[in-house]
């Protein structure tokens, strides 16, 4: 995965994500939207052949958009770990 910041303010961030499947970005977007203070998080696939995905996050200022992304990544990681633990019990 390659990622770079296209635009950033305290309440807004736009990330360009390359070489990643859209399904993981969809899950990340859902987790971002669950955070208090987030107005919206969404993504668009710029073109299916390029693999470029743009993730956009807007907050009310608290938390910052960057912190919302980081918190959502942690929450998504914790969820994946819990699934892995349940599967290992089978």
C-alpha positions as CSV (number, residue, x, y, z in Angstrom):
1,X,0.0,0.0,0.0
2,X,1.2,3.5,-0.8
3,X,-0.5,6.5,0.8
4,X,0.1,10.2,0.7
5,X,-1.7,13.3,1.9
6,X,-3.2,15.4,-0.8
7,X,-4.8,18.0,1.5
8,X,-4.9,18.5,5.2
9,X,-6.4,20.9,7.7
10,X,-7.3,20.2,11.3
11,X,-10.9,19.4,10.3
12,X,-10.2,17.8,6.9
13,X,-7.9,15.3,5.3
14,X,-7.7,13.9,1.8
15,X,-5.6,10.8,1.3
16,X,-4.5,9.2,-2.0
17,X,-4.2,5.4,-1.5
18,X,-2.6,3.2,-4.1
19,X,-2.1,-0.5,-4.6
20,X,-4.9,-1.4,-2.1
21,X,-8.2,-3.2,-2.5
22,X,-11.2,-0.9,-2.1
23,X,-12.9,-3.3,0.3
24,X,-10.4,-2.5,3.1
25,X,-10.8,1.3,2.5
26,X,-14.6,0.8,2.6
27,X,-14.2,-0.8,6.1
28,X,-11.9,2.0,7.2
29,X,-14.4,4.6,6.0
30,X,-17.2,2.9,8.1
31,X,-15.0,2.9,11.2
32,X,-14.1,6.5,10.7
33,X,-17.8,7.4,10.4
34,X,-18.5,5.8,13.8
35,X,-16.2,8.3,15.6
36,X,-17.9,11.1,17.5
37,X,-17.1,14.4,15.9
38,X,-16.8,13.1,12.3
39,X,-19.1,14.7,9.9
40,X,-18.3,12.4,7.0
41,X,-15.8,9.9,5.7
42,X,-16.0,8.5,2.2
43,X,-13.9,7.3,-0.6
44,X,-13.9,7.2,-4.4
45,X,-12.1,4.9,-6.8
46,X,-10.5,7.3,-9.2
47,X,-10.3,4.7,-12.0
48,X,-10.5,0.9,-11.7
49,X,-7.4,0.4,-13.8
50,X,-5.1,2.7,-11.9
51,X,-6.0,1.4,-8.5
52,X,-6.1,4.9,-7.0
53,X,-8.5,5.5,-4.2
54,X,-9.1,8.9,-2.6
55,X,-10.3,8.8,1.1
56,X,-11.8,12.1,2.4
57,X,-12.6,12.8,6.0
58,X,-14.3,15.9,7.5
59,X,-14.6,16.5,11.3
60,X,-16.1,19.2,13.4
61,X,-12.5,20.0,14.6
62,X,-12.4,17.6,17.5
63,X,-10.9,15.2,16.9
64,X,-8.7,16.3,14.1
65,X,-9.2,14.5,10.8
66,X,-5.8,12.9,11.1
67,X,-6.6,11.6,14.6
68,X,-9.9,10.2,13.5
69,X,-8.1,8.2,10.7
70,X,-5.6,6.9,13.2
71,X,-8.3,6.0,15.8
72,X,-10.3,4.2,13.1
73,X,-7.2,2.2,12.0
74,X,-6.6,1.1,15.5
75,X,-10.3,0.1,16.0
76,X,-10.3,-1.8,12.6
77,X,-7.0,-3.6,13.6
78,X,-8.5,-4.6,17.0
79,X,-11.6,-6.0,15.2
80,X,-9.4,-8.0,12.8
81,X,-7.4,-9.4,15.7
82,X,-10.6,-10.4,17.5
83,X,-11.8,-12.3,14.4
84,X,-8.5,-14.0,14.1
85,X,-8.7,-15.1,17.7
86,X,-12.2,-16.5,17.2
87,X,-11.2,-18.4,14.0
88,X,-8.2,-19.9,15.9
89,X,-10.7,-21.3,18.5
90,X,-12.5,-23.3,15.8
